[in-house]
Amino acid sequence: MTRLFTLLLLFLSAGPTPAGSIYQSPEDFLNEVFAGEVPAAQVLWLKDDVRETSTAIMGHRYPAIRVRYWLKDARSAWILEEIGKEQPITTGIVIKNHGIERLRVLVFRESRGWEVKHPFFTDQFPGLGITPAYELDGPVDGVSGATLSVRALKKLARLALYFHSQVVTDHDATQ
Amino acid sequence: MNNPIVHSVLLAASMTLATATTAAQQPTPEHMWENIQSQQKEIEALKRSQQDTAKQAADADEKAEAAVVAVEETSTGSRGNRADRTTIGGYGELHYNNIEGADDEIDLHRFVLFFGHKFTDNIRFFSEFEIEHDVAGEGQPGEVEVEQAYVEFDIRDGLQAKGGVFLLPIGILNETHEPDTFYGVERNDVENIIIPATWWAGGAALTGQHANGVSWDLAIHEGLKIDSTGGSNPFRVRSGRQKTGEAIANDFAVTGRLRYTGIPGLELAASLQYQTDASQTSGDGLDKGVLYETHAVYQKGPFGLRALYAEWDFDGTAVTTAGADEQKGWYIEPSFKVHDKLGLYTRYEDIEGGRSQDMFDQWEVGLNFWPHKQVVIKADYRDRELDNNTDFSAFDLGIGYQF
């Protein structure tokens, strides 16, 4: 009887609650990145070479025909999504001087791989750039049991770095 | 003609004539008014035309934007669609085993399909449907199994509860065993004989995660029903799994785990399981059982290391008399990734199980080749030294995938 009661208690404690997977809204992320002065969104169309390279980076066609970005003083912010195992992970990435300034998981919907949403994992990304072969130019250690979520974030980091290179030239970056 | 008077007369006459001519060419005020009215109409018509053009351009922009949004929604799938909320995945592995002193075998060891469904952002279903050894049925080698079928609830951020059939939180492979994620064609033997992976049970569980990388699990679930009657597999833990098929639930079991993954590349974990009565039969000489397990996983750059220790302690006169009251094993597995697509490993295992064939130590070496990150081709060689001196070596090949 005690065992049954324990079982029931476990089930009853699991009532529906507000969603807990949104860690920062994209709007709040942009406000934080641009200190409240968010520039107007611009659009990068995914066509021709951009489509081809983004597909190579992701391992599949990025599911959009254009991507919005926010650019100010050669510093760009991107809100990108990739599925880890089952659900999209929404990630905010800021690029400056062709390197990652910050990477933050904004919405995490997966039931596994929770570690990747925390700073002890995402703190590995700032400072990383991209090689001519569109690989990250430094190591990112994985998390046991979260292989697919780790892989998703690494792909998004590479994609943001590549997109940035398409909208900010070296000349812009040194201005 | 140089007379100044004559000059003056001629000048006056010409000026008079010019003035008269100009007056005759100028429009009348009425004519000018008509011109102004006409020009005003033309200006207004031009303005209207310009406004129409601007409006048409704005309408066209709006329509183009709507079309782009529609295409984006179609291509990305708007969250909330049934198709977007239901997910399918799977994995599988084919093995070739060449074991000394036995027939060679080729075996579709596992074919697995995952089905998941998200009812809301906070309530989801997950299942794992598996066919082992390709053909199931009477007299066939295979089995059809539902290894997972549970509903999970988010209680709050970092705290979930689930009820149903789920994988027990013990060991390295029990919860994550897709073939591309581990070395070796066959899974290691400690997590087969001592921890009977894949090990699932029906019950309820709580899971918590913390921002510092610490997580915990607590589950209450069906217990083992280990044979204590002296049959073909006495006191064999693996044969005691009830697999939630009309499982006897007179005596539940409880499993807890503490896990740390706060440093990328590192996992440290310890699990403890308490079986109230590991045979589900009182007074049969096999009573309570406790499983202790701890492991470490470390991956830094190309270097990897896995190590695990697990031990069962059973109470009861019959199990003690049979010498199976303590069953334990450990392994260590260093590995090295030559590059992204090729990894080498070696593994040493030492096992003292409940049967004579489950008491051995074994060396294994092999490689994984990943032509794609989720597809793997494996090869290994193992050399087993049994306590009863029926030693053998084996060569294995495998191909596996997950999606």
Interface residues (C-beta under 8 A of the other chain):
Chain A: R3 T6 L7 L10 F11 S13 A14 G15 P16 T17 P18 A19 G20 S21 G59 P63 A64 I65 R66 K85 E86 Q87 R109 S111 W114 E115 H118 P119 F120 F121 Q124 P139 V140 D141 G142 V143 S144 G145 A146 T147 R151
Chain B: V68 V71 E72 S75 T76 G77 T87 G89 G116 K118 T120 D121 N122 I123 R124 F126 E152 F153 D154 I155 R156 D157 G158 Q160 A161 K162 G163 I172 E175 T176 T181 G203 A204 A205 L206 Q209 A211 N212 G213 S215 I220 F252 T261 G262 I263 P264 G265 L266 E267 V297 Q299 K300 G301 K373
